[in-house]
């Protein structure tokens, strides 16, 4: 299938973070950046509240669905469901090192089973017409040589995967928490650069530790895309000028107040459909990162958004601590 998505910039799938409210919020900063769902286990889709798990706003496009699983047949069924929901890509998680994920035999532990991952990719590709991609690490435990990584990528690409998003850290499956696995193993950008050099026909997207537009620019000299993680959540305004910098967009960069106003419109609509305010405000606390009054903004949201009957006025009052009276 022909690759049509622009992968120069994306925001990583992040458990408990990149839900549909967060993705809508991020879309207000950029029309072009590719967004990912948080990882959703195949059993949850096949046996759980499918509509609740997979629904999203049409304005989120381009948006990819990340799946967690290791059974080719179940993954193929879920990929087909995701395509029917209108997602632009199906991504397989081969990078999460949590004990809970390992117990389900998916995530980073699958790096030890490249043939199985290849079968999973092949089954999903047969089920859908949209791209099927893999997000992984540069290694796990003592299987962290460059040769191990090359074997994994070659095997999985033989199964039909043409796009690899690679977190430039190895993962320890025992002894480190998921949080520690995002911080303690050293970043090895050189490994990902070398991989792209050795597999020029594959699309290689680099993930890990990206916090500035200059870093993005530098990585794009060596790989096909840069995937931004925690910085997009903790300091989302970092994304506000990306369309102008990397996509040639001629629109003026939106100000924080403008973005917040548009998000408030979304919040009002969601409140009318019964969504609690706190489920949305938790994602916007970083909007004024580094600005005077940001702490008071966060505190007001934290102290008031959970109250029964709270509405969009909580957000507007909190914004006064930073933007002044409206």
C-alpha positions, -999 to 999 in steps of 0.1 A, spaced: 0 0 0 12 35 -7 24 56 22 4 88 23 9 102 58 34 129 65 55 116 93 79 145 98 63 153 132 41 132 155 31 131 191 38 98 208 12 74 221 13 79 259 -7 58 283 -33 78 304 -23 109 285 -32 109 248 -69 103 251 -93 119 227 -96 152 247 -58 156 248 -56 148 211 -83 175 203 -63 200 224 -31 192 206 -48 195 172 -54 232 181 -17 238 180 -10 221 147 -31 210 116 -4 187 104 13 168 132 3 131 133 -14 121 166 -16 87 183 -41 72 207 -28 58 239 -22 20 236 -55 0 236 -53 -37 243 -70 -59 218 -91 -77 245 -105 -43 255 -116 -36 220 -130 -71 214 -147 -75 247 -151 -40 262 -169 -8 254 -156 -4 219 -174 28 210 -161 45 242 -126 33 236 -123 42 199 -145 73 193 -127 105 185 -135 139 170 -132 142 132 -109 172 136 -82 149 152 -71 137 117 -45 126 110 -48 102 139 -34 67 144 -47 39 166 -21 21 187 -28 -15 196 -14 -38 223 -14 -75 216 4 -105 202 -22 -127 187 -22 -122 149 -59 -130 145 -71 -108 173 -48 -79 161 -62 -83 125 -98 -81 138 -89 -50 158 -71 -34 129 -101 -39 108 -123 -23 135 -99 6 137 -100 11 100 -138 10 101 -137 38 127 -117 58 103 -83 58 118 -55 68 94 -29 42 107 -27 11 129 4 10 151 16 -20 171 31 -14 205 65 -32 209 80 -7 233 60 -5 266 80 -23 293 54 -23 321 48 -56 341 11 -55 333 18 -52 296 44 -80 297 19 -102 316 -3 -99 285 26 -108 263 28 -76 244 48 -44 245 86 -44 246 89 -81 255 79 -88 219 113 -76 208 125 -110 218 101 -126 193 106 -108 160 90 -137 140 58 -133 160 58 -96 154 62 -102 117 32 -125 117 12 -99 136 21 -72 111 14 -95 81 -21 -104 95 -30 -68 101 -18 -57 67 -40 -83 51 -70 -70 71 -67 -33 62 -58 -9 35 -43 17 58 -6 17 70 4 -8 97 34 4 116 55 -6 147 67 14 176 96 -2 194 129 4 213 165 0 203 168 -32 225 157 -49 257 177 -63 286 209 -79 273 194 -82 237 207 -47 230 233 -51 203 230 -33 170 228 -68 154 198 -77 176 180 -45 164 189 -51 128 176 -87 130 143 -74 146 138 -47 120 147 -70 90 124 -97 102 94 -74 109 99 -56 76 98 -89 59 63 -92 74 54 -60 56 61 -32 80 76 -2 62 74 23 91 93 20 124 89 45 152 119 39 175 124 51 210 162 56 211 166 39 245 167 3 254 142 -11 280 149 -31 310 120 -56 315 129 -62 351 141 -38 378 130 -5 363 95 11 363 80 24 331 89 59 343 125 49 350 126 32 316 119 66 300 147 83 319 175 59 330 187 40 299 207 65 279 195 79 247 213 65 217 203 87 187 233 74 168 218 39 167 185 51 151 205 73 126 226 42 117 194 21 113 180 46 88 213 45 69 213 7 67 176 5 58 171 35 35 139 21 20 122 20 54 106 50 71 123 56 104 108 79 130 129 88 161 114 91 195 129 101 229 140 132 247 129 158 221 122 191 238 131 219 212 124 227 176 161 228 170 164 192 181 136 183 157 154 200 129 186 182 136 170 148 138 153 153 105 187 156 89 192 119 96 157 102 99 123 106 83 104 118 113 106 131 149 81 118 175 76 141 205 66 126 238 63 142 272 72 177 261 41 179 240 20 171 272 39 192 297 46 222 275 21 219 246 27 255 234 61 241 222 40 228 192 24 261 183 49 271 156 57 237 142 33 241 112 51 273 102 86 258 108 82 224 91 51 225 69 54 259 53 21 270 68 15 307 62 -10 313 90 1 333 120 10 313 151 -20 311 174 -16 327 209 -23 308 240 -55 327 247 -68 319 212 -61 282 216 -77 282 250 -108 300 237 -112 273 210 -107 245 235 -134 261 257 -158 258 229 -150 221 227 -154 217 265 -188 233 264 -199 208 238 -185 179 257 -202 190 289 -235 190 271 -229 153 264 -222 145 300 -184 145 300 -170 156 334 -149 188 333 -119 172 351 -115 147 323 -106 176 301 -89 201 323 -62 176 334 -48 179 299 -44 216 297 -25 224 328 8 228 308 -6 254 285 10 283 303 42 265 312 70 289 323 47 319 324 40 342 355 8 329 371 11 294 357 11 279 392 -21 297 401 -37 286 369 -29 249 376 -40 252 412 -73 267 403 -80 240 378 -69 212 403 -90 226 431 -122 233 412 -126 212 380 -136 181 400 -165 198 418 -200 186 409 -216 209 383 -183 226 374 -184 242 340 -162 260 315 -162 291 338 -136 273 359 -112 274 330 -119 310 322 -113 321 359 -81 301 360 -69 318 329 -73 352 346 -43 344 368 -21 344 336 -39 365 310 -56 390 333 -93 397 334 -111 391 302 
